[in-house]
Amino acid sequence: MIKRDEQGRVVAVDLDLRNPHAKAAIDHRLPAEIVDSAIDKERQVLAILNEIKALVAERA
């Protein structure tokens, strides 16, 4: 979206891509479930990082 002033000069540009047909994401889980999910995802990330670390160590 480009916003212009009365002289046609650009005064603001919004470059965020949005899907006009997307439905709003609403999370109805309990706060504890959301935290547990975040912790689980963090564990997955750490496992992947440890795999990468091992691969790097093998090649060093």
Order of alpha helices (4+ residues) and beta strands (2+ residues): beta-beta-alpha
